[in-house]
Amino acid sequence: MKLNIQWKKVLYGIALIVIGIILAVFHFIVAGDGIRDFISSIIAVISVLVILVGTYITLSEIKNCK
């Protein structure tokens, strides 16, 4: 079964969303005090950005599929 390029991009988008959720969970694990809060906030920002990119890729490719 060969997937066309549009569905591969949809799967990549979904994978990015899952990675973003995993990073969000990791953000809560790392949280602490001092430098750990700083690292935790960086992980949180990266998590949000990854989820947004994954959502954009997924929705734009689903919209283009006919």
CHARMM internal coordinates of N, CA and C (Angstrom, degrees):
IC EDIT
DIST 1 N 1 CA 1.4446
DIST 1 CA 1 C 1.5268
ANGL 1 N 1 CA 1 C 108.65
DIST 1 C 2 N 1.3069
ANGL 1 CA 1 C 2 N 115.74
DIHE 1 N 1 CA 1 C 2 N 119.74
DIST 2 N 2 CA 1.4527
ANGL 1 C 2 N 2 CA 120.26
DIHE 1 CA 1 C 2 N 2 CA -178.33
DIST 2 CA 2 C 1.5248
ANGL 2 N 2 CA 2 C 109.25
DIHE 1 C 2 N 2 CA 2 C -107.69
DIST 2 C 3 N 1.3241
ANGL 2 CA 2 C 3 N 115.86
DIHE 2 N 2 CA 2 C 3 N 123.65
DIST 3 N 3 CA 1.4545
ANGL 2 C 3 N 3 CA 120.48
DIHE 2 CA 2 C 3 N 3 CA 178.96
DIST 3 CA 3 C 1.5195
ANGL 3 N 3 CA 3 C 109.63
DIHE 2 C 3 N 3 CA 3 C -86.05
DIST 3 C 4 N 1.3205
ANGL 3 CA 3 C 4 N 115.88
DIHE 3 N 3 CA 3 C 4 N 141.02
DIST 4 N 4 CA 1.4548
ANGL 3 C 4 N 4 CA 116.81
DIHE 3 CA 3 C 4 N 4 CA 175.20
DIST 4 CA 4 C 1.5235
ANGL 4 N 4 CA 4 C 109.80
DIHE 3 C 4 N 4 CA 4 C -76.45
DIST 4 C 5 N 1.3099
ANGL 4 CA 4 C 5 N 116.51
DIHE 4 N 4 CA 4 C 5 N 169.02
DIST 5 N 5 CA 1.4642
ANGL 4 C 5 N 5 CA 121.97
DIHE 4 CA 4 C 5 N 5 CA -171.26
DIST 5 CA 5 C 1.5253
ANGL 5 N 5 CA 5 C 112.09
DIHE 4 C 5 N 5 CA 5 C -62.97
DIST 5 C 6 N 1.3280
ANGL 5 CA 5 C 6 N 117.85
DIHE 5 N 5 CA 5 C 6 N -30.50
DIST 6 N 6 CA 1.4556
ANGL 5 C 6 N 6 CA 119.63
DIHE 5 CA 5 C 6 N 6 CA -178.20
DIST 6 CA 6 C 1.5247
ANGL 6 N 6 CA 6 C 111.09
DIHE 5 C 6 N 6 CA 6 C -67.05
DIST 6 C 7 N 1.3257
ANGL 6 CA 6 C 7 N 117.38
DIHE 6 N 6 CA 6 C 7 N -42.50
DIST 7 N 7 CA 1.4596
ANGL 6 C 7 N 7 CA 119.06
DIHE 6 CA 6 C 7 N 7 CA -179.23
DIST 7 CA 7 C 1.5181
ANGL 7 N 7 CA 7 C 111.71
DIHE 6 C 7 N 7 CA 7 C -71.90
DIST 7 C 8 N 1.3284
ANGL 7 CA 7 C 8 N 116.94
DIHE 7 N 7 CA 7 C 8 N -28.24
DIST 8 N 8 CA 1.4659
ANGL 7 C 8 N 8 CA 118.88
DIHE 7 CA 7 C 8 N 8 CA 174.84
DIST 8 CA 8 C 1.5221
ANGL 8 N 8 CA 8 C 109.99
DIHE 7 C 8 N 8 CA 8 C -64.69
DIST 8 C 9 N 1.3263
ANGL 8 CA 8 C 9 N 116.96
DIHE 8 N 8 CA 8 C 9 N -40.35
DIST 9 N 9 CA 1.4648
ANGL 8 C 9 N 9 CA 119.87
DIHE 8 CA 8 C 9 N 9 CA 178.44
DIST 9 CA 9 C 1.5217
ANGL 9 N 9 CA 9 C 111.29
DIHE 8 C 9 N 9 CA 9 C -66.54
DIST 9 C 10 N 1.3212
ANGL 9 CA 9 C 10 N 116.86
DIHE 9 N 9 CA 9 C 10 N -34.82
DIST 10 N 10 CA 1.4667
ANGL 9 C 10 N 10 CA 120.03
DIHE 9 CA 9 C 10 N 10 CA 176.26
DIST 10 CA 10 C 1.5297
ANGL 10 N 10 CA 10 C 109.77
DIHE 9 C 10 N 10 CA 10 C -63.34
DIST 10 C 11 N 1.3233
ANGL 10 CA 10 C 11 N 116.26
DIHE 10 N 10 CA 10 C 11 N -43.49
DIST 11 N 11 CA 1.4670
ANGL 10 C 11 N 11 CA 119.59
DIHE 10 CA 10 C 11 N 11 CA 178.88
DIST 11 CA 11 C 1.5260
ANGL 11 N 11 CA 11 C 111.57
DIHE 10 C 11 N 11 CA 11 C -66.07
DIST 11 C 12 N 1.3376
ANGL 11 CA 11 C 12 N 117.16
DIHE 11 N 11 CA 11 C 12 N -37.15
DIST 12 N 12 CA 1.4622
ANGL 11 C 12 N 12 CA 119.91
DIHE 11 CA 11 C 12 N 12 CA 175.38
DIST 12 CA 12 C 1.5267
ANGL 12 N 12 CA 12 C 110.66
DIHE 11 C 12 N 12 CA 12 C -62.97
DIST 12 C 13 N 1.3172
ANGL 12 CA 12 C 13 N 116.66
DIHE 12 N 12 CA 12 C 13 N -40.30
DIST 13 N 13 CA 1.4596
ANGL 12 C 13 N 13 CA 120.41
DIHE 12 CA 12 C 13 N 13 CA 178.07
DIST 13 CA 13 C 1.5154
ANGL 13 N 13 CA 13 C 112.06
DIHE 12 C 13 N 13 CA 13 C -63.26
DIST 13 C 14 N 1.3279
ANGL 13 CA 13 C 14 N 116.02
DIHE 13 N 13 CA 13 C 14 N -42.69
DIST 14 N 14 CA 1.4666
ANGL 13 C 14 N 14 CA 119.88
DIHE 13 CA 13 C 14 N 14 CA 178.28
DIST 14 CA 14 C 1.5261
ANGL 14 N 14 CA 14 C 110.27
DIHE 13 C 14 N 14 CA 14 C -65.24
DIST 14 C 15 N 1.3249
ANGL 14 CA 14 C 15 N 116.60
DIHE 14 N 14 CA 14 C 15 N -38.83
DIST 15 N 15 CA 1.4673
ANGL 14 C 15 N 15 CA 119.98
DIHE 14 CA 14 C 15 N 15 CA 177.52
DIST 15 CA 15 C 1.5305
ANGL 15 N 15 CA 15 C 110.68
DIHE 14 C 15 N 15 CA 15 C -62.82
DIST 15 C 16 N 1.3275
ANGL 15 CA 15 C 16 N 117.29
DIHE 15 N 15 CA 15 C 16 N -39.39
DIST 16 N 16 CA 1.4675
ANGL 15 C 16 N 16 CA 120.12
DIHE 15 CA 15 C 16 N 16 CA 177.44
DIST 16 CA 16 C 1.5251
ANGL 16 N 16 CA 16 C 111.37
DIHE 15 C 16 N 16 CA 16 C -64.48
DIST 16 C 17 N 1.3168
ANGL 16 CA 16 C 17 N 116.81
DIHE 16 N 16 CA 16 C 17 N -38.58
DIST 17 N 17 CA 1.4653
ANGL 16 C 17 N 17 CA 119.75
DIHE 16 CA 16 C 17 N 17 CA 178.14
DIST 17 CA 17 C 1.5275
ANGL 17 N 17 CA 17 C 110.21
DIHE 16 C 17 N 17 CA 17 C -63.31
DIST 17 C 18 N 1.3214
ANGL 17 CA 17 C 18 N 116.90
DIHE 17 N 17 CA 17 C 18 N -43.02
DIST 18 N 18 CA 1.4707
ANGL 17 C 18 N 18 CA 120.69
DIHE 17 CA 17 C 18 N 18 CA 179.08
DIST 18 CA 18 C 1.5283
ANGL 18 N 18 CA 18 C 110.49
DIHE 17 C 18 N 18 CA 18 C -64.27
DIST 18 C 19 N 1.3301
ANGL 18 CA 18 C 19 N 117.18
DIHE 18 N 18 CA 18 C 19 N -41.89
DIST 19 N 19 CA 1.4675
ANGL 18 C 19 N 19 CA 120.42
DIHE 18 CA 18 C 19 N 19 CA 177.63
DIST 19 CA 19 C 1.5272
ANGL 19 N 19 CA 19 C 110.37
DIHE 18 C 19 N 19 CA 19 C -62.38
DIST 19 C 20 N 1.3283
ANGL 19 CA 19 C 20 N 116.98
DIHE 19 N 19 CA 19 C 20 N -39.62
DIST 20 N 20 CA 1.4630
ANGL 19 C 20 N 20 CA 120.42
DIHE 19 CA 19 C 20 N 20 CA 177.44
DIST 20 CA 20 C 1.5157
ANGL 20 N 20 CA 20 C 112.33
DIHE 19 C 20 N 20 CA 20 C -62.66
DIST 20 C 21 N 1.3235
ANGL 20 CA 20 C 21 N 116.78
DIHE 20 N 20 CA 20 C 21 N -39.41
DIST 21 N 21 CA 1.4635
ANGL 20 C 21 N 21 CA 120.24
DIHE 20 CA 20 C 21 N 21 CA 178.28
DIST 21 CA 21 C 1.5278
ANGL 21 N 21 CA 21 C 110.53
DIHE 20 C 21 N 21 CA 21 C -67.04
DIST 21 C 22 N 1.3157
ANGL 21 CA 21 C 22 N 116.58
DIHE 21 N 21 CA 21 C 22 N -39.92
DIST 22 N 22 CA 1.4700
ANGL 21 C 22 N 22 CA 120.04
DIHE 21 CA 21 C 22 N 22 CA 177.04
DIST 22 CA 22 C 1.5255
ANGL 22 N 22 CA 22 C 110.47
DIHE 21 C 22 N 22 CA 22 C -62.86
DIST 22 C 23 N 1.3308
ANGL 22 CA 22 C 23 N 116.99
DIHE 22 N 22 CA 22 C 23 N -40.84
DIST 23 N 23 CA 1.4683
ANGL 22 C 23 N 23 CA 120.08
DIHE 22 CA 22 C 23 N 23 CA 176.87
DIST 23 CA 23 C 1.5276
ANGL 23 N 23 CA 23 C 111.43
DIHE 22 C 23 N 23 CA 23 C -64.39
DIST 23 C 24 N 1.3269
ANGL 23 CA 23 C 24 N 117.23
DIHE 23 N 23 CA 23 C 24 N -35.76
DIST 24 N 24 CA 1.4666
ANGL 23 C 24 N 24 CA 120.04
DIHE 23 CA 23 C 24 N 24 CA 177.91
DIST 24 CA 24 C 1.5272
ANGL 24 N 24 CA 24 C 110.91
DIHE 23 C 24 N 24 CA 24 C -64.11
DIST 24 C 25 N 1.3181
ANGL 24 CA 24 C 25 N 116.41
DIHE 24 N 24 CA 24 C 25 N -40.27
DIST 25 N 25 CA 1.4696
ANGL 24 C 25 N 25 CA 119.83
DIHE 24 CA 24 C 25 N 25 CA 176.92
DIST 25 CA 25 C 1.5279
ANGL 25 N 25 CA 25 C 109.67
DIHE 24 C 25 N 25 CA 25 C -65.85
DIST 25 C 26 N 1.3255
ANGL 25 CA 25 C 26 N 116.21
DIHE 25 N 25 CA 25 C 26 N -42.10
DIST 26 N 26 CA 1.4617
ANGL 25 C 26 N 26 CA 120.63
DIHE 25 CA 25 C 26 N 26 CA 178.84
DIST 26 CA 26 C 1.5257
ANGL 26 N 26 CA 26 C 111.22
DIHE 25 C 26 N 26 CA 26 C -62.38
DIST 26 C 27 N 1.3297
ANGL 26 CA 26 C 27 N 116.57
DIHE 26 N 26 CA 26 C 27 N -32.41
DIST 27 N 27 CA 1.4650
ANGL 26 C 27 N 27 CA 121.74
DIHE 26 CA 26 C 27 N 27 CA 177.62
DIST 27 CA 27 C 1.5296
ANGL 27 N 27 CA 27 C 110.72
DIHE 26 C 27 N 27 CA 27 C -58.66
DIST 27 C 28 N 1.3261
ANGL 27 CA 27 C 28 N 117.05
DIHE 27 N 27 CA 27 C 28 N -42.46
DIST 28 N 28 CA 1.4632
ANGL 27 C 28 N 28 CA 119.91
DIHE 27 CA 27 C 28 N 28 CA -179.91
DIST 28 CA 28 C 1.5273
ANGL 28 N 28 CA 28 C 112.06
DIHE 27 C 28 N 28 CA 28 C -72.53
DIST 28 C 29 N 1.3179
ANGL 28 CA 28 C 29 N 116.97
DIHE 28 N 28 CA 28 C 29 N -29.32
DIST 29 N 29 CA 1.4634
ANGL 28 C 29 N 29 CA 120.18
DIHE 28 CA 28 C 29 N 29 CA 178.80
DIST 29 CA 29 C 1.5238
ANGL 29 N 29 CA 29 C 110.63
DIHE 28 C 29 N 29 CA 29 C -70.17
DIST 29 C 30 N 1.3408
ANGL 29 CA 29 C 30 N 116.38
DIHE 29 N 29 CA 29 C 30 N -39.28
DIST 30 N 30 CA 1.4647
ANGL 29 C 30 N 30 CA 121.27
DIHE 29 CA 29 C 30 N 30 CA -175.40
DIST 30 CA 30 C 1.5284
ANGL 30 N 30 CA 30 C 111.74
DIHE 29 C 30 N 30 CA 30 C -76.31
DIST 30 C 31 N 1.3286
ANGL 30 CA 30 C 31 N 117.49
DIHE 30 N 30 CA 30 C 31 N -26.67
DIST 31 N 31 CA 1.4693
ANGL 30 C 31 N 31 CA 121.14
DIHE 30 CA 30 C 31 N 31 CA -173.59
DIST 31 CA 31 C 1.5239
ANGL 31 N 31 CA 31 C 111.52
DIHE 30 C 31 N 31 CA 31 C -52.88
DIST 31 C 32 N 1.3037
ANGL 31 CA 31 C 32 N 114.10
DIHE 31 N 31 CA 31 C 32 N 139.02
DIST 32 N 32 CA 1.4609
ANGL 31 C 32 N 32 CA 120.30
DIHE 31 CA 31 C 32 N 32 CA -179.86
DIST 32 CA 32 C 1.5099
ANGL 32 N 32 CA 32 C 109.37
DIHE 31 C 32 N 32 CA 32 C -164.49
DIST 32 C 33 N 1.3100
ANGL 32 CA 32 C 33 N 116.02
DIHE 32 N 32 CA 32 C 33 N -123.72
DIST 33 N 33 CA 1.4580
ANGL 32 C 33 N 33 CA 119.43
DIHE 32 CA 32 C 33 N 33 CA 178.11
DIST 33 CA 33 C 1.5272
ANGL 33 N 33 CA 33 C 109.62
DIHE 32 C 33 N 33 CA 33 C -133.37
DIST 33 C 34 N 1.3146
ANGL 33 CA 33 C 34 N 115.32
DIHE 33 N 33 CA 33 C 34 N 154.60
DIST 34 N 34 CA 1.4606
ANGL 33 C 34 N 34 CA 120.54
DIHE 33 CA 33 C 34 N 34 CA 177.58
DIST 34 CA 34 C 1.5169
ANGL 34 N 34 CA 34 C 112.96
DIHE 33 C 34 N 34 CA 34 C 69.82
DIST 34 C 35 N 1.3179
ANGL 34 CA 34 C 35 N 115.08
DIHE 34 N 34 CA 34 C 35 N -125.40
DIST 35 N 35 CA 1.4602
ANGL 34 C 35 N 35 CA 121.01
DIHE 34 CA 34 C 35 N 35 CA -175.60
DIST 35 CA 35 C 1.5273
ANGL 35 N 35 CA 35 C 111.38
DIHE 34 C 35 N 35 CA 35 C -66.87
DIST 35 C 36 N 1.3209
ANGL 35 CA 35 C 36 N 117.35
DIHE 35 N 35 CA 35 C 36 N -27.32
DIST 36 N 36 CA 1.4662
ANGL 35 C 36 N 36 CA 120.15
DIHE 35 CA 35 C 36 N 36 CA 178.83
DIST 36 CA 36 C 1.5262
ANGL 36 N 36 CA 36 C 111.20
DIHE 35 C 36 N 36 CA 36 C -65.91
DIST 36 C 37 N 1.3397
ANGL 36 CA 36 C 37 N 117.47
DIHE 36 N 36 CA 36 C 37 N -34.68
DIST 37 N 37 CA 1.4617
ANGL 36 C 37 N 37 CA 120.10
DIHE 36 CA 36 C 37 N 37 CA 175.35
DIST 37 CA 37 C 1.5221
ANGL 37 N 37 CA 37 C 111.13
DIHE 36 C 37 N 37 CA 37 C -65.55
DIST 37 C 38 N 1.3227
ANGL 37 CA 37 C 38 N 116.24
DIHE 37 N 37 CA 37 C 38 N -39.76
DIST 38 N 38 CA 1.4621
ANGL 37 C 38 N 38 CA 120.63
DIHE 37 CA 37 C 38 N 38 CA 178.86
DIST 38 CA 38 C 1.5302
ANGL 38 N 38 CA 38 C 110.63
DIHE 37 C 38 N 38 CA 38 C -63.22
DIST 38 C 39 N 1.3158
ANGL 38 CA 38 C 39 N 116.76
DIHE 38 N 38 CA 38 C 39 N -47.25
DIST 39 N 39 CA 1.4671
ANGL 38 C 39 N 39 CA 121.14
DIHE 38 CA 38 C 39 N 39 CA 178.80
DIST 39 CA 39 C 1.5229
ANGL 39 N 39 CA 39 C 110.16
DIHE 38 C 39 N 39 CA 39 C -64.35
DIST 39 C 40 N 1.3188
ANGL 39 CA 39 C 40 N 116.28
DIHE 39 N 39 CA 39 C 40 N -39.49
DIST 40 N 40 CA 1.4615
ANGL 39 C 40 N 40 CA 120.78
DIHE 39 CA 39 C 40 N 40 CA 178.90
DIST 40 CA 40 C 1.5259
ANGL 40 N 40 CA 40 C 111.49
DIHE 39 C 40 N 40 CA 40 C -62.63
DIST 40 C 41 N 1.3190
ANGL 40 CA 40 C 41 N 117.30
DIHE 40 N 40 CA 40 C 41 N -39.56
DIST 41 N 41 CA 1.4671
ANGL 40 C 41 N 41 CA 119.57
DIHE 40 CA 40 C 41 N 41 CA 179.36
DIST 41 CA 41 C 1.5254
ANGL 41 N 41 CA 41 C 111.21
DIHE 40 C 41 N 41 CA 41 C -69.58
DIST 41 C 42 N 1.3186
ANGL 41 CA 41 C 42 N 117.88
DIHE 41 N 41 CA 41 C 42 N -35.19
DIST 42 N 42 CA 1.4677
ANGL 41 C 42 N 42 CA 120.60
DIHE 41 CA 41 C 42 N 42 CA 175.73
DIST 42 CA 42 C 1.5283
ANGL 42 N 42 CA 42 C 109.93
DIHE 41 C 42 N 42 CA 42 C -64.47
DIST 42 C 43 N 1.3189
ANGL 42 CA 42 C 43 N 116.96
DIHE 42 N 42 CA 42 C 43 N -42.56
DIST 43 N 43 CA 1.4655
ANGL 42 C 43 N 43 CA 120.77
DIHE 42 CA 42 C 43 N 43 CA 177.93
DIST 43 CA 43 C 1.5262
ANGL 43 N 43 CA 43 C 110.24
DIHE 42 C 43 N 43 CA 43 C -62.96
DIST 43 C 44 N 1.3266
ANGL 43 CA 43 C 44 N 117.55
DIHE 43 N 43 CA 43 C 44 N -38.41
DIST 44 N 44 CA 1.4680
ANGL 43 C 44 N 44 CA 120.97
DIHE 43 CA 43 C 44 N 44 CA 179.55
DIST 44 CA 44 C 1.5260
ANGL 44 N 44 CA 44 C 110.99
DIHE 43 C 44 N 44 CA 44 C -64.32
DIST 44 C 45 N 1.3209
ANGL 44 CA 44 C 45 N 117.07
DIHE 44 N 44 CA 44 C 45 N -42.44
DIST 45 N 45 CA 1.4704
ANGL 44 C 45 N 45 CA 120.57
DIHE 44 CA 44 C 45 N 45 CA 179.19
DIST 45 CA 45 C 1.5247
ANGL 45 N 45 CA 45 C 110.35
DIHE 44 C 45 N 45 CA 45 C -64.88
DIST 45 C 46 N 1.3188
ANGL 45 CA 45 C 46 N 116.96
DIHE 45 N 45 CA 45 C 46 N -44.23
DIST 46 N 46 CA 1.4675
ANGL 45 C 46 N 46 CA 120.63
DIHE 45 CA 45 C 46 N 46 CA 178.33
DIST 46 CA 46 C 1.5253
ANGL 46 N 46 CA 46 C 110.05
DIHE 45 C 46 N 46 CA 46 C -61.99
DIST 46 C 47 N 1.3213
ANGL 46 CA 46 C 47 N 116.83
DIHE 46 N 46 CA 46 C 47 N -39.76
DIST 47 N 47 CA 1.4586
ANGL 46 C 47 N 47 CA 121.25
DIHE 46 CA 46 C 47 N 47 CA 179.16
DIST 47 CA 47 C 1.5212
ANGL 47 N 47 CA 47 C 111.35
DIHE 46 C 47 N 47 CA 47 C -60.71
DIST 47 C 48 N 1.3136
ANGL 47 CA 47 C 48 N 116.99
DIHE 47 N 47 CA 47 C 48 N -46.62
DIST 48 N 48 CA 1.4675
ANGL 47 C 48 N 48 CA 120.78
DIHE 47 CA 47 C 48 N 48 CA 179.82
DIST 48 CA 48 C 1.5257
ANGL 48 N 48 CA 48 C 110.57
DIHE 47 C 48 N 48 CA 48 C -63.56
DIST 48 C 49 N 1.3170
ANGL 48 CA 48 C 49 N 117.10
DIHE 48 N 48 CA 48 C 49 N -42.87
DIST 49 N 49 CA 1.4630
ANGL 48 C 49 N 49 CA 120.29
DIHE 48 CA 48 C 49 N 49 CA 179.77
DIST 49 CA 49 C 1.5232
ANGL 49 N 49 CA 49 C 111.84
DIHE 48 C 49 N 49 CA 49 C -63.84
DIST 49 C 50 N 1.3223
ANGL 49 CA 49 C 50 N 116.99
DIHE 49 N 49 CA 49 C 50 N -41.35
DIST 50 N 50 CA 1.4675
ANGL 49 C 50 N 50 CA 120.48
DIHE 49 CA 49 C 50 N 50 CA 179.68
DIST 50 CA 50 C 1.5280
ANGL 50 N 50 CA 50 C 110.41
DIHE 49 C 50 N 50 CA 50 C -65.28
DIST 50 C 51 N 1.3235
ANGL 50 CA 50 C 51 N 117.23
DIHE 50 N 50 CA 50 C 51 N -41.17
DIST 51 N 51 CA 1.4640
ANGL 50 C 51 N 51 CA 120.35
DIHE 50 CA 50 C 51 N 51 CA 178.20
DIST 51 CA 51 C 1.5255
ANGL 51 N 51 CA 51 C 110.51
DIHE 50 C 51 N 51 CA 51 C -64.39
DIST 51 C 52 N 1.3277
ANGL 51 CA 51 C 52 N 117.64
DIHE 51 N 51 CA 51 C 52 N -41.51
DIST 52 N 52 CA 1.4641
ANGL 51 C 52 N 52 CA 120.43
DIHE 51 CA 51 C 52 N 52 CA 179.05
DIST 52 CA 52 C 1.5257
ANGL 52 N 52 CA 52 C 111.93
DIHE 51 C 52 N 52 CA 52 C -64.40
DIST 52 C 53 N 1.3208
ANGL 52 CA 52 C 53 N 117.17
DIHE 52 N 52 CA 52 C 53 N -43.18
DIST 53 N 53 CA 1.4642
ANGL 52 C 53 N 53 CA 120.41
DIHE 52 CA 52 C 53 N 53 CA 178.75
DIST 53 CA 53 C 1.5276
ANGL 53 N 53 CA 53 C 110.30
DIHE 52 C 53 N 53 CA 53 C -64.96
DIST 53 C 54 N 1.3168
ANGL 53 CA 53 C 54 N 116.91
DIHE 53 N 53 CA 53 C 54 N -42.95
DIST 54 N 54 CA 1.4605
ANGL 53 C 54 N 54 CA 120.36
DIHE 53 CA 53 C 54 N 54 CA 178.09
DIST 54 CA 54 C 1.5129
ANGL 54 N 54 CA 54 C 112.44
DIHE 53 C 54 N 54 CA 54 C -62.23
DIST 54 C 55 N 1.3224
ANGL 54 CA 54 C 55 N 116.56
DIHE 54 N 54 CA 54 C 55 N -40.52
DIST 55 N 55 CA 1.4602
ANGL 54 C 55 N 55 CA 120.61
DIHE 54 CA 54 C 55 N 55 CA 178.03
DIST 55 CA 55 C 1.5197
ANGL 55 N 55 CA 55 C 110.87
DIHE 54 C 55 N 55 CA 55 C -65.76
DIST 55 C 56 N 1.3224
ANGL 55 CA 55 C 56 N 116.94
DIHE 55 N 55 CA 55 C 56 N -42.87
DIST 56 N 56 CA 1.4635
ANGL 55 C 56 N 56 CA 120.64
DIHE 55 CA 55 C 56 N 56 CA 179.32
DIST 56 CA 56 C 1.5309
ANGL 56 N 56 CA 56 C 111.28
DIHE 55 C 56 N 56 CA 56 C -62.34
DIST 56 C 57 N 1.3222
ANGL 56 CA 56 C 57 N 116.71
DIHE 56 N 56 CA 56 C 57 N -46.57
DIST 57 N 57 CA 1.4686
ANGL 56 C 57 N 57 CA 120.28
DIHE 56 CA 56 C 57 N 57 CA -179.54
DIST 57 CA 57 C 1.5257
ANGL 57 N 57 CA 57 C 110.37
DIHE 56 C 57 N 57 CA 57 C -62.44
DIST 57 C 58 N 1.3174
ANGL 57 CA 57 C 58 N 116.27
DIHE 57 N 57 CA 57 C 58 N -45.59
DIST 58 N 58 CA 1.4645
ANGL 57 C 58 N 58 CA 120.15
DIHE 57 CA 57 C 58 N 58 CA -178.05
DIST 58 CA 58 C 1.5218
ANGL 58 N 58 CA 58 C 111.67
DIHE 57 C 58 N 58 CA 58 C -63.38
DIST 58 C 59 N 1.3170
ANGL 58 CA 58 C 59 N 116.42
DIHE 58 N 58 CA 58 C 59 N -49.67
DIST 59 N 59 CA 1.4627
ANGL 58 C 59 N 59 CA 119.21
DIHE 58 CA 58 C 59 N 59 CA -176.49
DIST 59 CA 59 C 1.5263
ANGL 59 N 59 CA 59 C 112.41
DIHE 58 C 59 N 59 CA 59 C -68.84
DIST 59 C 60 N 1.3235
ANGL 59 CA 59 C 60 N 117.31
DIHE 59 N 59 CA 59 C 60 N -36.91
DIST 60 N 60 CA 1.4644
ANGL 59 C 60 N 60 CA 118.68
DIHE 59 CA 59 C 60 N 60 CA 179.90
DIST 60 CA 60 C 1.5237
ANGL 60 N 60 CA 60 C 111.32
DIHE 59 C 60 N 60 CA 60 C -68.17
DIST 60 C 61 N 1.3169
ANGL 60 CA 60 C 61 N 117.72
DIHE 60 N 60 CA 60 C 61 N -35.76
DIST 61 N 61 CA 1.4622
ANGL 60 C 61 N 61 CA 119.80
DIHE 60 CA 60 C 61 N 61 CA 179.36
DIST 61 CA 61 C 1.5255
ANGL 61 N 61 CA 61 C 111.87
DIHE 60 C 61 N 61 CA 61 C -76.47
DIST 61 C 62 N 1.3292
ANGL 61 CA 61 C 62 N 117.65
DIHE 61 N 61 CA 61 C 62 N -34.56
DIST 62 N 62 CA 1.4646
ANGL 61 C 62 N 62 CA 119.56
DIHE 61 CA 61 C 62 N 62 CA 176.41
DIST 62 CA 62 C 1.5265
ANGL 62 N 62 CA 62 C 109.59
DIHE 61 C 62 N 62 CA 62 C -65.94
DIST 62 C 63 N 1.3231
ANGL 62 CA 62 C 63 N 116.07
DIHE 62 N 62 CA 62 C 63 N -37.88
DIST 63 N 63 CA 1.4598
ANGL 62 C 63 N 63 CA 120.05
DIHE 62 CA 62 C 63 N 63 CA 179.30
DIST 63 CA 63 C 1.5304
ANGL 63 N 63 CA 63 C 111.01
DIHE 62 C 63 N 63 CA 63 C -65.47
DIST 63 C 64 N 1.3382
ANGL 63 CA 63 C 64 N 117.35
DIHE 63 N 63 CA 63 C 64 N -34.48
DIST 64 N 64 CA 1.4620
ANGL 63 C 64 N 64 CA 121.42
DIHE 63 CA 63 C 64 N 64 CA -178.07
DIST 64 CA 64 C 1.5226
ANGL 64 N 64 CA 64 C 113.19
DIHE 63 C 64 N 64 CA 64 C -81.19
DIST 64 C 65 N 1.3242
ANGL 64 CA 64 C 65 N 118.14
DIHE 64 N 64 CA 64 C 65 N -17.75
DIST 65 N 65 CA 1.4688
ANGL 64 C 65 N 65 CA 120.79
DIHE 64 CA 64 C 65 N 65 CA 179.94
DIST 65 CA 65 C 1.5231
ANGL 65 N 65 CA 65 C 109.45
DIHE 64 C 65 N 65 CA 65 C -75.16
DIST 65 C 66 N 1.3087
ANGL 65 CA 65 C 66 N 115.06
DIHE 65 N 65 CA 65 C 66 N 134.66
DIST 66 N 66 CA 1.4722
ANGL 65 C 66 N 66 CA 119.02
DIHE 65 CA 65 C 66 N 66 CA 179.66
DIST 66 CA 66 C 1.5006
ANGL 66 N 66 CA 66 C 110.14
DIHE 65 C 66 N 66 CA 66 C -129.04
END
COOR INIT
IC SEED 1 N 1 CA 1 C
IC BUILD
